[in-house]
Amino acid sequence: VKAASAVVHLAGLVGDPACAVDKDFTRHMNIVSTRMAKEIAQSLGVHRFLFASSCSVYGASDKEVSETADLHPVSTYAQTKIDSESELLGVIRDDFFVTVLRLATVFGHSMRPRFDLVANLFTAQAYVDGLITVIGPAQWRPFIHVRDVARAMVAVLEADPLLVQSQIFNVGDVRLNMTILQ
């Protein structure tokens, strides 16, 4: 982190299944490590901090939500994202610029794919079984390609820090809000 121009915080335990295994450990890893990353960045003079949060903080909804929508976490994972956001946005300093990106469900190539995500699960099922099993076909999911997430992060890091200071941005694509069946 020393001499870095920014910290992009992507680390933590992710996804509802993994976070449900040990809730206390999950809270420690996701919230305490976020606090530590912030404190280390501040102490080493890093001025920009970008945090990858999740649309999971909104819970289930039948309508599109904005950044000002009420938060209704339905999992330990989502609650740790909310608590981590609070850790980062709680104290504003003139020399430390925090921005939160609430990501839709990310898809795209990965060296370590997660098969608890619907797009990856369907791809694996099609490849292995030649058949996709759809459970909960009417459930809505927001999706975003990993390249678009990277573009959003670069845009925030290139923006005037005063414009993105303490801001929360949903990162998704309305054209990719789909039901499981779609």
Rosetta silent file (secondary structure, phi, psi, omega in degrees, C-alpha in Angstrom):
SEQUENCE: VKAASAVVHLAGLVGDPACAVDKDFTRHMNIVSTRMAKEIAQSLGVHRFLFASSCSVYGASDKEVSETADLHPVSTYAQTKIDSESELLGVIRDDFFVTVLRLATVFGHSMRPRFDLVANLFTAQAYVDGLITVIGPAQWRPFIHVRDVARAMVAVLEADPLLVQSQIFNVGDVRLNMTILQ
SCORE:     score description
SCORE:     0.000 S_00000001
   1 L     0.000  -27.519 -178.360    0.000    0.000    0.000 S_00000001
   2 L   -58.449  131.076  179.691    2.951    2.313    0.625 S_00000001
   3 L    71.835    9.222  176.221    3.247    4.882   -2.185 S_00000001
   4 L   -76.885  149.390  177.155   -0.020    3.692   -3.776 S_00000001
   5 L   -86.295  -19.451 -179.479   -2.311    6.332   -5.235 S_00000001
   6 E  -160.457  157.263  170.405   -5.420    4.384   -4.259 S_00000001
   7 E  -114.731  127.790  173.446   -6.697    1.264   -2.553 S_00000001
   8 E  -109.564  105.612 -172.326   -9.374   -0.751   -4.338 S_00000001
   9 E   -89.799  104.388  179.378  -10.789   -2.993   -1.625 S_00000001
  10 L  -112.715   -5.448 -171.458  -12.128   -6.211   -3.143 S_00000001
  11 L   -76.934  155.593  174.971  -11.094   -8.599   -0.367 S_00000001
  12 L   140.500  169.783  173.737  -13.406  -10.489    1.954 S_00000001
  13 L   -79.688  132.310 -174.036  -15.596  -13.521    2.269 S_00000001
  14 L  -123.481  152.651  174.620  -18.247  -13.360   -0.426 S_00000001
  15 L    86.038  146.621 -177.701  -21.589  -14.911   -1.141 S_00000001
  16 H   -61.293  -46.574 -177.325  -24.378  -16.093    1.094 S_00000001
  17 H   -61.407  -46.738 -178.195  -23.328  -19.787    1.343 S_00000001
  18 H   -65.612  -38.788 -176.530  -19.709  -19.114    2.344 S_00000001
  19 H   -75.070  -21.309 -179.367  -20.651  -16.367    4.801 S_00000001
  20 H   -79.178  -15.607 -177.209  -23.318  -18.499    6.491 S_00000001
  21 L   -61.160  -47.648 -179.474  -20.776  -21.162    7.558 S_00000001
  22 L  -144.939   96.939 -173.036  -19.411  -19.110   10.465 S_00000001
  23 H   -63.456  -39.024  179.840  -21.151  -15.785   10.973 S_00000001
  24 H   -66.026  -44.003  177.599  -18.741  -14.492   13.631 S_00000001
  25 H   -62.516  -42.581  178.915  -15.707  -15.275   11.484 S_00000001
  26 H   -59.980  -46.813  179.942  -17.406  -13.680    8.474 S_00000001
  27 H   -61.268  -43.420  179.451  -18.158  -10.498   10.407 S_00000001
  28 H   -62.607  -50.531 -177.281  -14.577  -10.325   11.639 S_00000001
  29 H   -62.425  -43.368 -172.854  -13.059  -10.952    8.212 S_00000001
  30 H   -83.555  -39.367 -175.321  -15.319   -8.581    6.310 S_00000001
  31 H   -90.126  -49.982 -178.029  -15.840   -5.692    8.717 S_00000001
  32 H   -64.881  -40.630  179.592  -12.688   -5.654   10.829 S_00000001
  33 H   -66.847  -31.825  175.677  -10.444   -6.184    7.805 S_00000001
  34 H   -66.370  -44.257  177.103  -12.162   -3.290    6.039 S_00000001
  35 H   -59.567  -44.361 -179.713  -11.525   -1.053    9.047 S_00000001
  36 H   -64.666  -42.191  179.032   -7.885   -2.185    9.105 S_00000001
  37 H   -61.527  -41.235  177.537   -7.447   -1.588    5.365 S_00000001
  38 H   -62.392  -48.183 -177.200   -8.846    1.936    5.779 S_00000001
  39 H   -64.758  -38.980  177.698   -6.576    2.689    8.748 S_00000001
  40 H   -65.047  -46.417  179.386   -3.489    1.333    6.973 S_00000001
  41 H   -59.313  -46.155  179.740   -4.249    3.350    3.838 S_00000001
  42 H   -62.170  -44.402 -176.342   -4.776    6.512    5.878 S_00000001
  43 H   -67.098  -25.725 -179.530   -1.617    5.995    7.936 S_00000001
  44 L   -97.099    7.876  174.290    0.483    5.504    4.790 S_00000001
  45 L    80.940   16.861  174.387   -0.879    8.611    3.080 S_00000001
  46 L   -76.904  132.723 -173.077   -3.099    6.960    0.487 S_00000001
  47 L  -102.355  -15.985 -178.302   -5.837    9.440   -0.366 S_00000001
  48 E  -116.827  137.760  179.162   -8.302    7.356   -2.416 S_00000001
  49 E  -139.972  118.541 -178.917  -10.212    4.308   -1.176 S_00000001
  50 E  -114.060  124.334 -176.045  -12.685    2.448   -3.383 S_00000001
  51 E  -113.090  128.010  176.302  -14.846   -0.224   -1.756 S_00000001
  52 E   -87.185  105.213  175.222  -16.640   -2.990   -3.656 S_00000001
  53 E   -99.749 -158.740 -172.622  -19.981   -3.473   -1.945 S_00000001
  54 E  -145.318  148.989  173.458  -22.984   -5.403   -3.236 S_00000001
  55 H   -68.732   -9.981  176.912  -26.533   -4.932   -4.418 S_00000001
  56 H   -59.907  -20.748 -178.914  -27.342   -7.628   -1.838 S_00000001
  57 H   -63.038  -22.320 -178.515  -27.673   -4.809    0.694 S_00000001
  58 H   -82.551  -17.264 -175.977  -31.106   -4.007   -0.785 S_00000001
  59 L    72.746 -164.409 -179.557  -32.526   -7.482   -0.227 S_00000001
  60 L   -76.804  138.371  178.890  -35.293   -8.843   -2.446 S_00000001
  61 L  -151.424  143.934  176.807  -37.199   -6.307   -4.504 S_00000001
  62 L   -93.751    1.236  179.517  -39.646   -6.410   -7.391 S_00000001
  63 L  -132.163  161.049  177.278  -38.565   -2.968   -8.581 S_00000001
  64 L   -66.558  140.434 -178.166  -35.340   -1.268   -9.542 S_00000001
  65 L  -114.149  151.132  175.777  -33.635    0.397   -6.579 S_00000001
  66 L  -105.752  175.093 -178.801  -31.533    3.525   -6.366 S_00000001
  67 L   -63.411  -18.118 -179.123  -28.664    4.313   -4.045 S_00000001
  68 L   -96.051    1.722 -179.551  -31.097    6.011   -1.664 S_00000001
  69 L   -65.240  153.926  175.528  -33.389    2.984   -1.323 S_00000001
  70 L   -63.173  148.346  179.468  -33.883    1.419    2.091 S_00000001
  71 L   -97.256  133.349 -178.870  -31.511   -1.403    2.931 S_00000001
  72 L  -138.034   71.593 -177.588  -32.989   -4.815    3.729 S_00000001
  73 L   -65.344  139.348  178.722  -30.176   -7.355    4.063 S_00000001
  74 L  -117.042   10.952 -179.409  -31.328  -10.966    4.109 S_00000001
  75 L  -148.440  162.358  174.648  -27.936  -12.556    4.718 S_00000001
  76 H   -60.570  -41.616  178.883  -24.818  -12.222    6.836 S_00000001
  77 H   -54.787  -51.869 -178.419  -22.924  -11.319    3.663 S_00000001
  78 H   -62.300  -40.699 -179.962  -25.227   -8.385    2.905 S_00000001
  79 H   -65.112  -37.403  178.570  -25.126   -7.152    6.500 S_00000001
  80 H   -68.172  -30.280  175.364  -21.321   -7.196    6.512 S_00000001
  81 H   -66.487  -43.908  178.164  -21.332   -5.075    3.359 S_00000001
  82 H   -61.845  -46.729 -178.823  -23.604   -2.522    5.053 S_00000001
  83 H   -65.453  -36.128  176.822  -21.457   -2.513    8.182 S_00000001
  84 H   -66.824  -40.933  175.721  -18.273   -2.155    6.118 S_00000001
  85 H   -58.004  -44.127  179.435  -19.777    0.790    4.246 S_00000001
  86 H   -62.324  -40.552  176.950  -20.554    2.402    7.613 S_00000001
  87 H   -57.492  -41.114 -175.312  -16.960    1.827    8.761 S_00000001
  88 H   -80.425  -35.702 -173.928  -15.691    3.639    5.692 S_00000001
  89 H   -96.032   -3.312 -175.216  -18.218    6.448    5.460 S_00000001
  90 L   -67.091  -39.259 -178.569  -18.546    7.141    9.185 S_00000001
  91 L  -123.228  118.778 -178.721  -15.690    9.600    9.525 S_00000001
  92 L   -99.682  127.284  176.651  -14.927   11.955    6.688 S_00000001
  93 E  -113.452  149.767 -179.823  -11.446   13.444    6.439 S_00000001
  94 L   -67.347  -20.501 -175.662  -10.400   16.203    4.061 S_00000001
  95 L  -112.121   14.822 -178.247   -7.439   14.146    2.844 S_00000001
  96 E  -139.909  116.355 -171.668   -9.087   10.715    2.449 S_00000001
  97 E  -110.756  112.269 -178.240  -11.657   10.107   -0.276 S_00000001
  98 E  -105.513  134.940  173.426  -13.899    7.037    0.036 S_00000001
  99 E  -132.131  138.567  179.981  -16.268    5.839   -2.680 S_00000001
 100 E  -112.396  130.380  174.032  -18.548    2.799   -2.446 S_00000001
 101 E  -112.410  117.658  175.832  -19.650    0.807   -5.492 S_00000001
 102 E   -91.784  105.069 -173.523  -22.628   -1.491   -4.962 S_00000001
 103 E   -83.764  138.927  167.758  -22.083   -4.099   -7.629 S_00000001
 104 L   -68.050  179.679  178.689  -24.769   -6.086   -9.371 S_00000001
 105 E   -67.238  117.208 -174.474  -24.063   -9.811   -9.747 S_00000001
 106 E   -83.480  136.825  174.026  -20.777   -9.904  -11.642 S_00000001
 107 E  -132.152  163.141 -179.324  -20.258  -12.374  -14.473 S_00000001
 108 L   134.567  174.045 -175.831  -17.411  -13.060  -16.862 S_00000001
 109 L   -61.890  140.925  177.087  -14.250  -15.127  -17.052 S_00000001
 110 L  -146.950  145.226  175.356  -12.474  -15.886  -13.799 S_00000001
 111 L   -69.456  -25.387  179.125   -9.542  -18.063  -12.860 S_00000001
 112 L  -131.769   78.992 -177.136  -11.609  -19.164   -9.836 S_00000001
 113 L   -66.934  146.256  175.163  -15.291  -19.094  -10.803 S_00000001
 114 L   -97.075  124.484 -177.140  -17.947  -19.119   -8.099 S_00000001
 115 L   -95.751   12.109  170.529  -20.651  -21.660   -8.841 S_00000001
 116 L   -93.158    0.655  176.294  -23.132  -20.156   -6.386 S_00000001
 117 L   -97.098  135.448 -168.918  -23.742  -17.385   -8.966 S_00000001
 118 H   -58.153  -43.636 -178.735  -26.550  -18.131  -11.383 S_00000001
 119 H   -63.197  -43.004  179.140  -24.707  -17.367  -14.649 S_00000001
 120 H   -68.535  -40.284  178.811  -21.744  -19.550  -13.669 S_00000001
 121 H   -61.829  -46.263  179.732  -23.984  -22.313  -12.354 S_00000001
 122 H   -62.566  -40.713  178.872  -26.018  -22.403  -15.585 S_00000001
 123 H   -63.079  -45.026  179.202  -22.847  -22.472  -17.683 S_00000001
 124 H   -63.676  -43.402  179.120  -21.415  -25.350  -15.621 S_00000001
 125 H   -61.626  -43.850 -179.731  -24.696  -27.283  -15.787 S_00000001
 126 H   -63.113  -41.014 -178.205  -24.907  -26.840  -19.555 S_00000001
 127 H   -70.168  -46.005 -174.229  -21.304  -27.949  -20.021 S_00000001
 128 H   -80.602  -46.060 -172.734  -21.382  -30.930  -17.639 S_00000001
 129 H  -102.951  -16.901 -174.632  -24.968  -32.150  -17.960 S_00000001
 130 L    72.732   15.687 -175.328  -26.132  -30.633  -21.238 S_00000001
 131 L  -149.836  139.820  177.304  -29.132  -29.369  -19.243 S_00000001
 132 L  -109.997  130.001  177.442  -29.877  -26.296  -17.161 S_00000001
 133 L  -100.628  121.132 -178.170  -32.096  -26.589  -14.088 S_00000001
 134 L  -101.917  119.359  176.453  -34.018  -23.398  -13.330 S_00000001
 135 L  -116.410  131.629 -178.472  -35.117  -22.879   -9.732 S_00000001
 136 L    69.361   52.658 -172.640  -37.098  -19.740   -8.835 S_00000001
 137 L   -60.700  -22.715 -177.511  -37.690  -18.645  -12.439 S_00000001
 138 L   -90.554   -5.930  179.525  -39.511  -15.418  -11.475 S_00000001
 139 L   -67.594  135.918  178.264  -36.735  -14.103   -9.196 S_00000001
 140 E   -88.250  143.975  175.353  -35.075  -10.954  -10.475 S_00000001
 141 E  -138.229  133.826  171.520  -31.294  -10.621  -10.627 S_00000001
 142 E   -91.616  135.632 -178.896  -29.217   -7.629  -11.657 S_00000001
 143 E  -121.993  156.608  175.100  -26.097   -8.569  -13.645 S_00000001
 144 E  -152.877  137.101  178.670  -22.941   -6.740  -14.721 S_00000001
 145 E   -76.744  145.553 -177.557  -19.965   -7.953  -16.740 S_00000001
 146 H   -56.945  -34.069  177.805  -16.589   -7.881  -14.993 S_00000001
 147 H   -64.442  -36.407  178.737  -15.198   -5.563  -17.718 S_00000001
 148 H   -70.743  -32.949  174.477  -17.924   -3.029  -16.918 S_00000001
 149 H   -63.291  -45.802  179.113  -17.069   -3.243  -13.221 S_00000001
 150 H   -60.376  -41.918  178.248  -13.432   -2.492  -14.080 S_00000001
 151 H   -62.084  -41.139  179.485  -14.540    0.471  -16.207 S_00000001
 152 H   -63.291  -42.164 -179.919  -16.646    1.826  -13.342 S_00000001
 153 H   -64.540  -43.432  178.164  -13.719    1.546  -10.948 S_00000001
 154 H   -63.454  -41.667  179.886  -11.368    3.334  -13.325 S_00000001
 155 H   -60.032  -42.442  178.571  -13.973    6.074  -13.889 S_00000001
 156 H   -65.162  -43.723 -177.672  -14.243    6.664  -10.134 S_00000001
 157 H   -68.886  -25.840  177.872  -10.466    6.701   -9.687 S_00000001
 158 H   -88.635  -12.665 -178.835  -10.067    9.174  -12.570 S_00000001
 159 L   -73.162  157.925  172.934  -12.880   11.440  -11.308 S_00000001
 160 L   -58.129  122.867 -176.088  -12.298   14.556   -9.267 S_00000001
 161 H   -57.442  -29.847  179.701  -12.061   13.117   -5.728 S_00000001
 162 H   -68.202  -27.118  179.693  -14.339   15.837   -4.369 S_00000001
 163 H   -77.151  -25.930 -176.779  -17.124   14.690   -6.707 S_00000001
 164 H  -110.441    0.403  179.604  -17.010   11.067   -5.553 S_00000001
 165 L   -58.636  125.458  176.233  -16.103   11.630   -1.886 S_00000001
 166 L    59.595   25.638  179.111  -18.440    9.624    0.378 S_00000001
 167 E   -97.111  150.616  173.886  -20.635    8.689   -2.576 S_00000001
 168 E  -117.682  129.071  179.221  -22.356    5.364   -3.144 S_00000001
 169 E  -125.310  130.077  169.235  -22.959    4.257   -6.719 S_00000001
 170 E   -75.295  133.787  178.544  -24.949    1.263   -7.948 S_00000001
 171 E  -117.827  107.199 -179.613  -22.997   -0.450  -10.715 S_00000001
 172 L  -163.620 -172.526  179.848  -25.228   -2.416  -13.033 S_00000001
 173 L  -139.875  116.135 -176.414  -26.950   -2.263  -16.388 S_00000001
 174 H   -54.704  -28.639  178.289  -30.717   -1.914  -16.575 S_00000001
 175 H   -70.528  -14.574 -179.706  -30.620   -4.060  -19.743 S_00000001
 176 H  -108.629   15.725  169.465  -29.175   -6.869  -17.599 S_00000001
 177 E   -83.414  111.997 -171.091  -31.865   -6.845  -14.903 S_00000001
 178 E  -139.426  157.741  170.220  -33.453  -10.223  -15.641 S_00000001
 179 E   -80.705  162.511  178.732  -35.469  -12.986  -14.116 S_00000001
 180 L   -58.431  -39.843 -179.440  -33.755  -16.316  -13.576 S_00000001
 181 L   -65.338  -40.191  177.920  -35.826  -17.784  -16.411 S_00000001
 182 L   -59.585    0.000    0.000  -34.761  -15.018  -18.820 S_00000001
